[in-house]
Amino acid sequence: MSLVQLIAHADERGLAASGLACLDRCVPLLGGDDEILRPLWTTLAHPADADAWASRLARVRGALAGPGEPGEGEAALLARRMLAAAPSEPSAAGLRVWADACSLAALRIHRLLDPAGEDTPGETGEAGEAGGAGETGGAGDAEETGGGVRGGSPLVAAELRRQTVVLELLAEHGTGGLRRAHEVTTEGRRVLRAVVSRRARGRG
């Protein structure tokens, strides 16, 4: 199935993992360490524990959702909006909207940061309002084809693959897919952290 179809058919755990994975890969933009979202990942093994999700989400927001830095770029702003839009109550309806918006925002972030990509004015679309997307369309401006991704730069193509893999793992294995989904996300976070570091050195 395509990414759009995977989001449309995912259950609460799959949707929460999808949104959380997108946010986790973008944590370097928020100055967070690699373990900051692990408590939220842990709650996904027990999706009925809504109180644990809400309390841990509040702690993560307290640690990461401070005021943006002066001159903060669009990519960091999108990551902040992903965190701000995370639903405190992990219901299917709220998580589906969030997962879809996170998909769009994460793809946009990777397009903005990809040194090989050519950003086109007007491509932001709904990604600028993470959490406000009203329909499932997470593939955004990177469209899946039989040979990969059309219209996507290399970093975007890799992000699209990771989003798809996370949803497939949860759809096929349920709780048993969480460990591998987290590993895929960790790999993506390391890639983005390296990109962010290179850009910072270039500006320096």
C-alpha positions in Angstrom: 0.0 0.0 0.0 1.0 3.6 -0.5 1.8 5.8 2.5 -1.6 7.5 2.2 -3.3 4.2 2.3 -1.2 3.0 5.2 -2.2 6.0 7.3 -5.8 5.6 6.3 -5.9 2.0 7.5 -3.7 2.2 10.6 -5.0 1.5 14.1 -4.3 3.8 17.1 -0.9 2.2 17.8 0.2 2.5 14.2 -0.9 6.1 14.0 0.8 7.1 17.2 4.0 5.3 16.1 3.8 7.1 12.7 3.5 10.6 14.2 5.9 9.9 17.0 8.5 8.5 14.5 8.3 11.6 12.3 8.7 13.9 15.3 11.6 11.7 16.7 13.5 11.9 13.5 13.2 15.7 13.7 14.2 16.1 17.3 17.7 17.4 16.4 16.0 20.6 15.2 14.6 21.1 18.7 17.9 20.6 20.5 16.6 17.3 22.1 18.8 14.3 22.9 18.3 10.9 21.4 16.4 9.6 24.4 13.9 12.5 24.9 11.0 10.7 23.3 11.7 7.1 24.5 9.1 7.4 27.3 6.4 8.0 24.7 7.6 5.0 22.6 7.2 2.9 25.7 3.6 3.8 26.1 2.8 2.4 22.6 3.1 -1.1 24.0 0.1 -0.3 26.1 -2.2 1.9 24.0 -5.0 1.8 26.5 -3.0 3.7 29.0 -4.1 7.2 27.9 -3.0 8.8 31.1 0.6 7.7 30.7 0.7 9.0 27.1 -0.7 12.4 28.3 1.6 12.8 31.2 4.7 11.8 29.3 3.7 14.0 26.4 3.4 17.0 28.8 6.9 16.3 30.2 8.3 16.2 26.7 6.6 19.4 25.8 8.1 21.0 28.9 11.5 19.9 27.9 11.3 20.8 24.2 8.6 23.2 23.4 10.2 26.4 24.6 10.2 29.6 22.6 11.9 29.4 19.2 15.3 30.9 18.8 15.5 34.3 17.0 15.8 33.7 13.3 14.8 30.1 13.7 14.1 28.6 10.2 11.0 27.0 8.8 12.3 23.5 9.4 12.6 24.0 13.2 9.2 25.8 13.3 7.6 22.8 11.6 9.1 20.5 14.1 7.8 22.6 17.0 4.3 22.5 15.5 4.5 18.8 15.2 5.1 18.5 19.0 2.5 21.2 19.8 -0.1 19.4 17.7 0.3 16.0 19.4 -3.0 14.9 20.9 -3.1 14.5 24.6 -5.8 11.9 24.2 -4.6 9.1 21.9 -7.9 8.5 20.1 -8.0 7.2 16.6 -9.5 10.4 15.1 -7.0 12.7 16.8 -4.0 10.5 16.1 -4.9 10.1 12.4 -5.0 13.9 11.9 -1.7 14.2 13.7 0.0 11.3 11.9 -1.0 12.8 8.5 0.2 16.3 9.5 3.5 14.9 10.8 4.0 13.0 7.6 3.6 16.2 5.6 5.7 18.3 7.9 8.5 15.8 8.1 8.7 15.5 4.4 8.8 19.2 4.1 11.5 19.5 6.7 13.7 16.9 4.8 13.1 18.8 1.6 14.2 22.1 3.2 17.3 20.5 4.6 18.4 18.4 1.7 21.5 20.1 0.1 20.8 18.1 -3.1 17.1 19.2 -3.2 15.8 22.3 -5.0 13.0 23.8 -2.9 10.2 25.3 -5.0 8.3 28.3 -3.7 4.7 27.5 -2.8 5.4 23.8 -1.9 4.8 24.3 1.8 1.1 23.6 1.4 -0.5 22.2 4.6 2.9 21.4 6.2 3.1 24.8 7.7 0.2 24.0 10.0 1.2 20.6 11.5 -1.8 19.2 13.2 -4.2 21.2 11.0 -4.3 18.9 8.0 -7.8 17.9 7.4 -7.3 14.9 5.1 -4.9 12.1 4.6 -2.2 13.0 2.1 1.0 12.6 3.9 3.1 11.8 0.8 2.8 15.5 0.0 5.1 16.7 -2.7 7.1 13.4 -2.8 5.0 11.0 -4.8 5.6 7.2 -4.6 6.2 5.4 -7.9 7.3 1.9 -8.8 10.9 3.1 -9.0 11.1 5.2 -5.9 9.9 8.8 -5.4 9.0 11.2 -8.1 9.6 14.9 -7.3 11.5 14.1 -4.1 15.2 14.8 -3.3 17.4 12.0 -1.8 16.8 13.0 1.8 13.0 13.2 1.2 13.0 9.8 -0.6 14.7 8.3 2.4 12.2 9.9 4.8 9.3 8.7 2.8 10.7 5.1 2.9 11.1 5.3 6.6 7.6 6.5 7.1 6.3 3.7 5.0 8.4 1.1 6.8 7.2 2.2 10.3 3.5 1.9 9.3 4.1 -1.5 7.6 5.9 -2.9 10.6 3.0 -1.8 13.0 0.4 -3.1 10.5 2.1 -6.5 10.2 3.4 -7.1 13.7 1.5 -4.8 16.1 3.4 -4.4 19.3 6.1 -6.7 18.0 7.0 -4.2 15.3 7.8 -1.4 17.8 11.4 -2.2 18.3 12.2 -2.3 14.6 10.2 0.8 14.0 12.2 2.6 16.7 15.5 1.4 15.1 14.4 2.7 11.7 13.5 6.0 13.4 16.9 6.2 15.2 18.7 5.7 11.9 16.7 8.6 10.4 17.4 10.8 13.4 21.1 10.2 13.1 21.0 11.2 9.4 19.1 14.4 10.1 21.4 15.3 13.1 24.4 15.0 10.7 22.7 17.2 8.2 21.8 19.8 10.8 25.4 19.7 12.1 26.9 20.2 8.6 24.5 23.2 8.0 25.5 24.7 11.3 29.2 24.4 10.5 28.6 25.9 7.1 26.9 28.9 8.6 29.8 29.3 11.1 
